[in-house]
Amino acid sequence: MNYPLISEYIEAIKSAEDNFEELSYLRPVLGDDGLPVMSAGGFSVVFKMKDERNGKLYAVKCFTKEQEGRSESYKLIADELEFVSSNYLTPIKYYENELFVDTDSSDEDEFPILLMDWVEGKTLDVYIKENINNQFALGILAYQFNKMAAWLITQPFAHGDLKPDNIIMKEDGQLVLVDYDGIYVPAMKGQKAREIGSPGFRHPSRAVDVFDEHIDDFSIASIALALKAIALKPGLWNEYGGNDRLLFSEKDFLDLSHSKVIATLQPLMTDKEFSTLYGLYMIAWAKSDLSHISYKLLDIEKKQKDAVHIAVLRYLKAKKNVYNEEYDFRIGKAIKLRDGKDILIISCGSMVSVALGVSDVIEQNGYSCSVMDFHTIKPFDAGALTDNISEKKLVVTIEEHSIIGG
C-alpha cells in the first residue's frame, strides 16, 4: 500500500473537521508560519492537535511508508498498554481508515492514524544541551532516567527503540517514552521485530530475530552510563556528544578495546555509582541483556542542592521581610544590614533576602560577612561602597536579571 506525501497530509489536517471519520472534533495547532505544528520521521509525520471540546492536546501520527503487520501490532500494543498505569507511558489508540486524504500517491483515499496524548517537553539531547552548565540538573536527569529504567527493565514489554529523541523531559521533571513503533508485548512472542532500534543505542548483534522483553537492556545500560558520565564531567558532551549519540557511537559498540570514550571514562571509576553502571554496561555488552541482573543496581542517589542553596531557600521561607513598614529609607543612602571583616555582599531589591541567607552560610563556615543593601542605583552611594570595601578579602554582588537581555 502506498501512502500520501507529507504535503498531502498537511492539506488534509488543515480541514480536520471534514476529513476525520471519528475524530472530527480535533483541530490542528498552528505555528507562527500558519501551518500545522508537525514533526516528520522515517515512517510517519506527527501533528499536534487540540480537542475543540475541552482544549486537550493530542498527537496524531500519520504514516508515510508501509510496515508489514503494523495494524495488528498497534492493536496488540494498545491492548497491552491499556492496563499499564505509569506516568512513563502515554495512552495510544489505532484507527483504521480514519483520515481522508486527497492524494495522487495512492489508489486509496482513507488512511490509518495513531492517536496519542501530546507530551509537552524537551527531548533528552535538547535538555542536556540547554543544561550542560548545570551539573545539578544533569545529575537529576541521570537519576530520573535510572528510576525509569529500573521500572522498564522489570516489565514484560519493551520499548524497542530507546534513544534521546524518544524520551521526553516534561517541565515537572517527569520522563515520558514516546514513539511506540518498535514496542514488544508478550502477545508478539515468536514474531520478528518491525525495527531494530538506532545504531548509536542498540546492541551490535541485535537483529529482527531478537524480539523479546530484553531488547531495551543494552540501550538502558549505555544511556545510563553516558548520563552519569556527563553529570560527573559535562565536558564529555562537547567532546563526544552528537546528533546520533550521547557519548557512544556504533563504532564504540563494535570494538570496546579501541573505544576512545571508554578510555576517557576510566578516571571516573572512583565514583561508586559510575563504577556500578560501568559494570552493568559491560555485562549488557557481553551478554546483550541484563536478564540475570537485579534492577536495583540501577539505583543512584538523587542529587541534592548544595548547602548554600538549601540555606537560602530556608531563609526566604522563614524571613520574607527584611524591613518593617516603619523603616525610614533615604534616597541615595545604602543600608548596612550586617557588618563583617572578611567578605562584603552587595545587593538590592528582592535579592537582599538571598544575600542574608548566603551570609548565614558563610558565617557558619567561619568567615565574617557584611551585607549592604544599595536600594538606590541612581543616585548611587559611592561613598558607602568606598568606606566598606577596603580590606575585604572578597566582594560579591547578588543581582536579579532576566535570562533574556539581563
N, C-alpha and C positions, 0 to 999 in steps of 0.2 A: 504494500500500500504506500502510495506517495502522499506527502503532507504539504500543506501550504507554505509559502515563503513567510518570513517574519513580517515583511511589509504587508502581506495579505492578512495576517493575524491582527496587526495593528488596526487596519481598517475595520475588521470585524469587531474588535474590542471597543472601538470608538462608539459603536452603536450596540452596546452590550444588551440594552433592554429589548432590542429586536432580534438579536442573534442567539441569545441563550435560550435553551429549552426550559430548564427548571430554575436556573439561576438568574432570571431576568431582573431581579432586584439588585444585582450588582452593577456598580458604575466604576469606570476606570479613574484612578487617581492621576491627575495630570501634573507634569513637571513644569518648570519655568518656561520651557520651549513650547508648551501647549500640547505636547504629545503624552500618551500614557506612560507612566513610570514602569520601566521594564528592565530585565537583565536577561541576556542570552547565554546559553551554554552549548555543549556539543550536540545534544539531542533535543533541546527544548528552549522555550522562551517563557519567562515568568512575568506576569503582570500584577501590579499592585491594584487591588480593587477594594471598594467600600460598599458595605451593605447600606443602601439608602434608607432602610427602615430604622436602623439603630446606630449607624456610624461605625460598626465593627469592620476592621480591616482584614482582608484575606489575600492570599497569594493564589493566582490561577496559573497553573502550568499547562502550556500548550506544546505539543510535540512536533518536531520538525523532521524527525527521522524514525524509521521503523525499528522496533526492537522486538525480537521474537518472544512471544509469551508475556508481553507487557501487561495486557489487560488482566489475565489470570493472576499474574504476580501481584499487581496492585490490589486486587480483591483479597488475596491471601494476606498481604501486609496490613490492609485496613482491618481485616477480621482479627488479626493478632494484636494490633496496637489499640483496638477499641477498648480492651480490658486492661491496658497498661496505664497505671496512674503515675505519671512522672512529669516534672517540670522540664526534663531534658528533651522531651519529645513534643511534637505538635500534632494534633489530630489531622487525619487525611481522609478524603473520600474521592473515589474514582467514578467519573461519569462517562458513560459510553455515548457517543453521538450527541454530545451536549451543545457544541458550538457550531453554528452555521457560518461558513466562510466561502465567500465568492472567490474561487481560485482557479487559475489556469494550470496549476501544477498537479492536479489530481482529478480523477473521474468522480470522486466523492465530493460532497459539499457539507457533510456533517462529521465533526471530529471529536475525539475524546479529550477530556481535560482532567486535571487533578486539582482538587480544592484543598487548601491548607490554611491554617491561621497565619496571618502575616507576622513575622518576627522582626521587630524593630531593634536594631543594634548594629554592632560592628563585627566584621569577621575577625578571626583570631590574628591574622597577619596585620590587618589595619590597626587593631588595638595595640599590638606590640609597637608598631611604627610610631603611633601617637604617644606612647608612654615609655619610649626607650630610655628616657632620662629620669624615670620614676621607678626606682627599684622596689618601692613598696607595692605599687600597682602590679609590677611584673611578678612579684612574689605571690600576691593574691591570685593572679591568673594561674600560676603553676599549681597553687593549692586547689583552686576551683576545678581545674582540668582533672587533677588526680582524684578528686572527690567524685566527679562524673565518671571517670574511667573505672574506679573501684565498683561503681554501680553497674556500669555497662558490661564489665567482664564477667559478672555473675548472672547475666540474663541468658535466656535460651535463644535469643536472637542476636543479630549483629548488624551494624550499620552498613559495612561493606566498602565504604569509601571515606574513611576518616582523614580529613586534611583541614587546614585552616579555613578554606573557603566554605566548608560545610559545618563550621562551628561558629555560632553567633554569641557574642558577649552583649547581653542586654544592659540597659542603663542601670538596672538594680544589681548588676553583678552576676546574674544567673546565666549559665551557659545553656544553649539550646542547639540540638542537632537538626540540620536541615538537609534536604536532597536525599530522598529515600529510594532512589532508583536501584541501588545495589543491595538493599536490605535482604538478609537471610532470616527466615522464620522457620520454626520446626516443620510446618506443613510442606516446606520445599525440600525436605531431606531427600537426597538422591538426585536432585536436579543439578544442572550446570549453572555456574554463575552467569548473570547477564552482563556483568562488567567485573574487572579485577582490580579496581582502585587506581590511584595515581602513582606513578613511578617513584616520586620522592617520599612516599609514605607507606608503600606496600612491601611485603617481604619479597626478595628477589626470585623466590621459587613459586610465587603464587600464580595459579593458572585457573582456567574456568572449571576444572575438575575439583578444585579446592573450594568447597562451598559449605560451610557449617558455622556454628556459633563462635568459632575461634578465629575467624578471618580478620577481626579487628585487633587481635592481641599484639602483633608486631607493630602496627600503627600506634597503638596506645603506648607501648614501651618507648618507641622512638620519639614521639611527640612529648611524652612526659619528661624524658631525659633532656630534650632540647629546651623545653620551657624552664626547667630547673637550672640548666646551664646559663641561659640568658638572664634569668633572675639574679644569679650569682655574679655574672660577668656580662653586662649588657653589650659591651663592645663586640662580643661574638656575633651579634646580629648584623652589625655593619660589615664584619669580615666575611661571614659565610651565609647570611640570610639572602633569600631571593624570592622571586615570584612563585617558584615551583618548590620551595622548601623552607623549613625553618632554619636548620643547620645542615642536616644530612641530605645528600643527593643520592640518586640511584647508583652513581659510581661508588660512593662510600659503602653502600649496602653490598655491592658485588665483591668488594675486596677490602675488608676492615684493616688488614695488615698495612695497607698503603693509604689509609684514610688520614688526611691532614686534620680533619675535625677531631677524630679520635685522639690523635697525638696532642692536639691543643687542649683537650679536656682533662688531661692527666693531672695538672696541678689542682683541679677542683676536687680530687679524690679525698682531700682532707675533710670535706663536708660529708657527714654520715648519710644524710638523706640522698645526696647526689650519688654516693657510692652504691647505695641500695638500688637506686633507679638505673645506674650503670650496669649492675649485675642483672637486673630484670631485662634490660636491653640485650645483653649478651646471650641470655638464655633464650629470649624470643628469636634472636637471630639464628642461634644454633638449632633450636627445636621448631621454629616457625610458629609456635603458640605458647601460651602460658597456662595450659590446662592443668598442670600439676603444681601451680604456684598459688599461694594464698593472695587474695585481693588486698589483704591488709598490708602487704608490702608496698602498696601504692600510697599508703598514708604518709602525708608530710604535715609538718606543723603549720598552722595558719599564721602567716606573718603578722606581727603586731606593730602598731605605730610606735615610734620611739618615745622615750620618756618625756622629752620636751613637748612633743605633740600632745600626749595624753595629759600632761600637767596643764598645758594651755587650755585644752578643752574643759578640764575640770574647773579651772579658774573662771572661764567665761560663764560656765553654768552656775557657779556659786556667787560670782560678783559681776552682775550685769552693769551696775552703775559705778563709775569712778568718782563722780562728784555728786553732791546733793543739790537740790533745787536752789538753795540759797547761796551757792558759791559765786563769788564776785570775779567774773572773767574780765580781763583787761586786754583790749585790742593791742596786739604787737608785743605782749609780755608773755614769755614762756613760763611754764609751771614746772618746778622740780617736785616730782612725786616721791622719789627715793634718792638717797644720797649714798654713793659708794665710791671707792677709790680705784677699782680695777677696770671696770667696763662702764661705758655710757651707752644707753639705749635711747634713741630719739624716735618719737612717733607723734601721730596726731589722729584726731577723729576716732572712728570705731576701733582702730588698731592699738589704741592706748591700753585697752584691757589685755590684748595679746602681749604687749610689751611687759606688762606687770606679771603676767603668767610666766613668761620666759625668764624674767628676773628671779622669780621664786625658785625655778630650777637651778639657775646659775648660783644663787646663794646656797642652795643645798649641796652644791659641788665645791664649796669652799672659796668662792670668789665674791668680792664686794661689788655691787652693781648700782649705778644711778639710772633713774628713769626720768626723762623730761618730755613734757607734752608741749610741742610747738603748735598750738591750736590755730595760730595765725601765721599763714605763709607769707602774706603781703599786707602790712609790713612785717618783715622777718626780724626776730630778736637776735641779731648777730652778736650782741654783747653777751647775752646769756650763754650762747654757744661757746664763745671765746673763753669766758670765765670757767666753764665746766669741762672743756675738752683737754686742758693741759694735764700732763702726767697720767692720762688714761692709757692703759695698755691696748684697749680696743674700743672703737666707736662703731655702733651699728644703728642703721635706720630700719624701722619696720613700717612698711607702707602698704596701702591697698590700691590695687590697679586692676583695670580690665585686661584680660589676656589679648584683647584686640586694641592696638594702639596705646597700650598702657606703659 
